Amino acid sequence: MNFLIDTCLPAAIVDNLRRAGHDAVHVRHYGIHKANDEIVFDRAVQEDRVVVSADTRFAMILTTRRASKPSIIVFHRIGSGRADALAKLLLANLPNIAELLNQGSIVVFDEARLRGRMLGSPLSKPAPESAD
């Protein structure tokens, strides 16, 4: 799988993902580590990479653009952790989320759980119709 690691995460995650056989690049590699999130998003689209970040704004970009790619992985409230621990968490769960990521999804890792939503799925269930 191809990953683009955002600036808010340690660049050492790249090495861990590469050792596991994945194509991973940190935004510093492209010199876009200080760039607007839209530029990072566009790079991920161009190279068919999953954005890995602690920044929830990438989900907003997806929503605004009504895009189906790139998939986004967000480390919510654990984004400042050690690179080894974050990579280990991602790699341990990758078999369970790979299909979601391939189809276009937002996957959120937080302190206690993992959540995933395919892009194009409703963000909430519609209210039931009244039987008046």
Secondary structure, DSSP 8 states (H G I E B T S, - for coil): -EEEE-TTS-THHHHHHHHTT-EEEEHHHHT-TTS-HHHHHHHHHHTT-EEEES-THHHHHHHHHT---S-EEEETTTTTS-HHHHHHHHHHHHHHHHHHHHH-EEEEE-SS-EEEEETTS-SS--------
